[in-house]
Amino acid sequence: QKNTKLKNTHTRRRARISPAILMDSVCKNDENSSADVAALLAPLPALQLQEYFQKLINSRGCNGIEVKHNGTTGKGVYANSEFQEDELILKDQILVGIQHSSNKVDCLVCSFCFRFVGSIEKQIGRKLFFKNLGLSGCCVGDSSESEEDKSVKYIGNEEQCGGSSSSHHTLPEGVVSSLMNGEMALPHADKFPLPSPLSCPGGCQEAFYCSESCAEADWESSHSLLCTGERSASISREALGEFIKHANETNDIFILAAKAIAFTILRYRKLKAEHVNKKAKQSGPNHSLLLEAWKPVSIGYKRRWWDCIALPEDVDISDEGAFRMQIKNLAFTSLELLKTAIFDKECEALFSLEIYGNIIGMFELNNLDLVVASPVEDYFLYIDDLPDADKEKAEEITRPFLDALGDEFSDFCQGTAFFPLQSCMNHSCCPNAKAFKREEDRDGQAVILALRSISKNEEVTISYIDEELPYKERQALLADYGFSCKCSKCLDDSSSV
């Protein structure tokens, strides 16, 4: 067994669509919000953009970089000091992120920072409990769904739901329950302490947190609108459940888009409340405050999802138009469900299909895989490294659990997230930096390390793809992002093709 580092890779999924998804509905632009939609999608003035990124950099404590515009690739991240190989360049916090629903039965993590919570025993017991039900690796949906309903395939997600058959070892139900409920202690598990899980303050029983501060931050940033519990601020908890079910059955990127919209609405309401307190009471929407609330989302490069999503390999180029219309109709269905759940008249422009498509497209083009290593893997590796006598004694207890888990003992938290500063980093097939989690990085933040020494004023680049692929394969993959790579490696390779 080897404890391998987990590499964050640029997220770019290929969609899979069933013809049954095709809708006859045609979405018409809402004339009442068309001007606001245009204003939201307009680029920020250069000075505002520079000020915003500088505040972000200061808040992250990563003063060795700056965001600048150049004449070819737009925004880019540049070093304003020297970096040595393996030196930390940036730890970037998540603006919006999600754990894949198919991963939730395998890993219990904080819904805000994605740190593992509970205990080693709870993590193992919970995983075995769901595995015995045949749900390990499956989507978590409405509790009223049957197991058959939960065994669905994602559209646009790589995860395939269904029971795992990697191990034939099972443990008695009572043993699994006692482990999951904290009635059994495993040897040396106390060397891997985890925060106790805190339930959602809204009572949804779907979100858990590592601390009161994470629970409060998530509630205030988006979850209060997207919570299905009794304290939810949504218009309709039932409609919200339908939206979430649709996302889980099709593409959970819709939940990420909903988080971005909820984040903007709640930020708008807070800004408006502060504005009203300072000035005379005002009724009706304040468009300048909506633009300010939207600013953190506005900085990401955007294209409409149905225009930029990669064409699946099994879709003929002659069917591309029909495929992209299916994608648009899928987004339309999702948006209509979300409107029913959390619509806000003062933020009406956020619920236009144009905005929704651009938000999802922004995630499609800019997200990083969210990866957090499992402490369960570290625990079993610790047992394996014990002196022989201690190892033999410990394994008398731990071996049945490891055998029951099989290869899945090392499953890590998986999701996707948008990181404001990291998303400004341009691609190179010979990058000088990488997204890479170190041993001490135990939450969902993006960690960018130098691959080699980086000089002052040099652009910091990462690779969106596997840079070891042949030239033509690299260019084909990068075409999905809407550009042709002109890095030194590609220029050299193109001359020999």
Order of alpha helices (4+ residues) and beta strands (2+ residues): alpha-alpha-beta-beta-beta-beta-alpha-alpha-alpha-beta-beta-alpha-alpha-alpha-alpha-alpha-alpha-alpha-beta-alpha-alpha-beta-beta-beta-beta-beta-alpha-alpha
